[in-house]
Amino acid sequence: MALRSFQDADGVEWQVWDTIPAKLVSTTYEGGWLTFQSAAEKRRLAPIPLYWMNADVEELSRLLRKAKPVAELLGPRTAEDEGPSLRP
């Protein structure tokens, strides 16, 4: 799992990482997705753009705008759901 941090145009700090599920989640996400997470929100973008690790902040912000909000999970969360910690 690769991880990057960036600040969007509104000054919001985001972490973004690639998620490749161990089992099929849905056909939309079968190849994995990018997870964008701020202190207040989480979004997903599929498929994973091959260039995302080398993208500049403007491109990451563009990908963030395309990502879909993630609804809160109602069941137990797994490490894959959580992603990296936002705490230092």
Backbone as CSV, one residue per row, in Angstrom:
resi,resn,N_x,N_y,N_z,CA_x,CA_y,CA_z,C_x,C_y,C_z
1,MET,0.847,-1.180,0.000,0.000,0.000,0.000,0.889,1.238,0.000
2,ALA,0.724,2.055,-1.002,1.429,3.327,-1.085,0.572,4.406,-0.420
3,LEU,1.199,5.399,0.165,0.497,6.442,0.905,1.092,7.804,0.570
4,ARG,0.208,8.780,0.359,0.624,10.165,0.154,-0.277,11.087,0.959
5,SER,0.241,12.254,1.278,-0.538,13.304,1.933,-0.463,14.550,1.074
6,PHE,-1.555,15.315,1.063,-1.568,16.581,0.339,-2.641,17.470,0.924
7,GLN,-2.558,18.745,0.594,-3.530,19.734,1.050,-4.288,20.232,-0.171
8,ASP,-5.632,20.217,-0.085,-6.424,20.686,-1.222,-6.482,22.216,-1.233
9,ALA,-7.169,22.774,-2.221,-7.232,24.228,-2.402,-7.916,24.940,-1.231
10,ASP,-8.741,24.199,-0.470,-9.416,24.788,0.696,-8.594,24.653,1.970
11,GLY,-7.398,24.083,1.862,-6.537,23.921,3.032,-6.801,22.656,3.831
12,VAL,-7.633,21.765,3.296,-7.943,20.511,3.990,-6.821,19.513,3.720
13,GLU,-6.325,18.898,4.782,-5.267,17.892,4.673,-5.896,16.537,4.374
14,TRP,-5.397,15.884,3.327,-5.891,14.575,2.905,-4.759,13.565,2.891
15,GLN,-5.090,12.338,3.195,-4.207,11.214,2.959,-4.854,10.407,1.855
16,VAL,-4.041,9.859,0.968,-4.564,9.026,-0.117,-3.690,7.789,-0.208
17,TRP,-4.351,6.636,-0.389,-3.632,5.380,-0.517,-4.396,4.451,-1.439
18,ASP,-3.662,3.497,-1.990,-4.301,2.500,-2.856,-4.732,1.315,-2.019
19,THR,-5.914,0.812,-2.321,-6.474,-0.337,-1.625,-6.751,-1.425,-2.648
20,ILE,-6.146,-2.574,-2.434,-6.380,-3.741,-3.282,-7.015,-4.792,-2.383
21,PRO,-8.292,-5.077,-2.566,-8.967,-6.012,-1.659,-8.479,-7.454,-1.848
22,ALA,-8.474,-8.198,-0.747,-8.073,-9.606,-0.781,-9.161,-10.464,-1.434
23,LYS,-10.399,-9.999,-1.354,-11.512,-10.716,-1.994,-12.353,-9.704,-2.762
24,LEU,-13.134,-10.190,-3.694,-13.958,-9.328,-4.524,-14.996,-8.596,-3.675
25,VAL,-14.972,-7.282,-3.744,-15.920,-6.448,-3.003,-17.137,-6.174,-3.879
26,SER,-16.879,-5.727,-5.087,-17.920,-5.500,-6.092,-17.206,-5.394,-7.430
27,THR,-17.954,-5.509,-8.511,-17.308,-5.405,-9.814,-16.749,-4.008,-10.046
28,THR,-17.337,-2.995,-9.441,-16.837,-1.632,-9.574,-15.436,-1.504,-8.983
29,TYR,-15.191,-2.224,-7.893,-13.933,-2.090,-7.167,-13.025,-3.310,-7.297
30,GLU,-13.280,-4.187,-8.281,-12.522,-5.433,-8.356,-11.026,-5.224,-8.561
31,GLY,-10.604,-4.153,-9.204,-9.178,-3.881,-9.408,-8.574,-3.007,-8.326
32,GLY,-9.355,-2.705,-7.306,-8.902,-1.840,-6.231,-9.374,-0.411,-6.423
33,TRP,-9.013,0.443,-5.484,-9.445,1.834,-5.523,-8.459,2.701,-4.760
34,LEU,-8.538,3.997,-5.000,-7.820,4.960,-4.183,-8.754,5.392,-3.072
35,THR,-8.246,5.440,-1.863,-9.000,5.958,-0.732,-8.428,7.320,-0.389
36,PHE,-9.300,8.311,-0.320,-8.944,9.659,0.109,-9.589,9.863,1.466
37,GLN,-8.816,10.288,2.461,-9.390,10.483,3.786,-8.869,11.773,4.402
38,SER,-9.823,12.561,4.919,-9.491,13.750,5.708,-10.026,13.490,7.114
39,ALA,-9.894,14.457,7.984,-10.415,14.289,9.340,-11.937,14.163,9.346
40,ALA,-12.603,14.687,8.312,-14.063,14.720,8.296,-14.711,13.823,7.251
41,GLU,-13.933,13.259,6.326,-14.561,12.593,5.186,-13.656,11.520,4.591
42,LYS,-14.298,10.534,3.953,-13.575,9.500,3.220,-14.232,9.343,1.861
43,ARG,-13.398,9.173,0.812,-13.897,8.975,-0.551,-13.112,7.857,-1.223
44,ARG,-13.723,7.268,-2.272,-13.069,6.224,-3.060,-13.128,6.576,-4.542
45,LEU,-12.055,6.181,-5.245,-11.988,6.372,-6.686,-11.521,5.073,-7.328
46,ALA,-12.313,4.581,-8.264,-11.937,3.374,-9.016,-12.161,3.653,-10.484
47,PRO,-11.314,3.102,-11.313,-10.131,2.301,-11.006,-8.978,3.194,-10.554
48,ILE,-7.923,2.564,-10.051,-6.742,3.294,-9.592,-5.976,3.815,-10.807
49,PRO,-5.792,5.130,-10.912,-4.966,5.653,-12.010,-3.516,5.200,-11.816
50,LEU,-2.908,4.689,-12.855,-1.548,4.152,-12.755,-0.531,5.207,-12.317
51,TYR,-0.790,6.462,-12.613,0.166,7.541,-12.373,-0.003,8.249,-11.034
52,TRP,-0.932,7.821,-10.196,-1.306,8.611,-9.036,-0.148,8.898,-8.079
53,MET,0.779,7.971,-7.929,1.899,8.185,-6.997,2.805,9.333,-7.451
54,ASN,2.838,9.611,-8.738,3.687,10.679,-9.266,2.908,11.942,-9.617
55,ALA,1.607,11.935,-9.352,0.764,13.088,-9.693,1.091,14.277,-8.793
56,ASP,0.975,15.481,-9.363,1.174,16.677,-8.546,-0.098,16.952,-7.741
57,VAL,-0.041,17.952,-6.862,-1.165,18.262,-5.967,-2.415,18.635,-6.760
58,GLU,-2.259,19.359,-7.854,-3.427,19.723,-8.665,-4.123,18.475,-9.205
59,GLU,-3.347,17.513,-9.674,-3.940,16.284,-10.201,-4.570,15.455,-9.086
60,LEU,-3.933,15.374,-7.924,-4.536,14.655,-6.803,-5.860,15.314,-6.403
61,SER,-5.901,16.631,-6.431,-7.140,17.355,-6.110,-8.229,17.063,-7.145
62,ARG,-7.835,16.959,-8.407,-8.795,16.622,-9.458,-9.338,15.203,-9.232
63,LEU,-8.461,14.272,-8.905,-8.901,12.897,-8.626,-9.819,12.870,-7.398
64,LEU,-9.490,13.658,-6.385,-10.322,13.752,-5.183,-11.732,14.207,-5.539
65,ARG,-11.852,15.203,-6.415,-13.183,15.694,-6.805,-13.987,14.622,-7.534
66,LYS,-13.316,13.719,-8.233,-14.002,12.630,-8.935,-14.388,11.478,-7.998
67,ALA,-13.727,11.371,-6.864,-13.962,10.259,-5.939,-15.342,10.363,-5.296
68,LYS,-15.915,9.201,-5.003,-17.260,9.143,-4.422,-17.181,9.023,-2.897
69,PRO,-18.037,9.776,-2.185,-18.060,9.674,-0.719,-18.374,8.253,-0.258
70,VAL,-17.778,7.864,0.850,-17.999,6.545,1.433,-18.962,6.698,2.599
71,ALA,-20.032,5.918,2.583,-20.979,5.917,3.698,-20.338,5.203,4.877
72,GLU,-20.700,5.580,6.065,-20.181,4.911,7.253,-20.558,3.440,7.236
73,LEU,-19.617,2.605,7.633,-19.882,1.162,7.719,-20.682,0.871,8.975
74,LEU,-21.635,-0.032,8.866,-22.478,-0.358,10.013,-21.950,-1.555,10.797
75,GLY,-21.194,-2.429,10.160,-20.684,-3.624,10.821,-19.291,-3.409,11.365
76,PRO,-18.661,-4.505,11.823,-17.296,-4.401,12.326,-16.347,-3.950,11.219
77,ARG,-15.379,-3.147,11.564,-14.422,-2.636,10.592,-13.175,-3.509,10.609
78,THR,-12.578,-3.656,9.450,-11.341,-4.412,9.336,-10.194,-3.434,9.130
79,ALA,-8.976,-3.938,9.192,-7.809,-3.087,8.953,-7.870,-2.494,7.556
80,GLU,-8.382,-3.243,6.587,-8.497,-2.743,5.216,-9.462,-1.567,5.150
81,ASP,-10.553,-1.615,5.946,-11.506,-0.512,5.988,-10.867,0.750,6.570
82,GLU,-10.052,0.563,7.581,-9.492,1.685,8.313,-8.420,2.421,7.537
83,GLY,-7.564,1.712,6.844,-6.458,2.360,6.151,-5.452,2.882,7.142
84,PRO,-4.568,3.778,6.721,-3.548,4.300,7.641,-4.162,5.237,8.656
85,SER,-3.532,5.321,9.786,-3.997,6.190,10.852,-3.751,7.646,10.487
86,LEU,-4.680,8.525,10.833,-4.496,9.949,10.613,-3.688,10.577,11.741
87,ARG,-3.459,9.821,12.801,-2.691,10.337,13.929,-1.202,10.274,13.612
88,PRO,-0.446,11.279,14.107,1.012,11.263,13.858,1.707,10.105,14.525
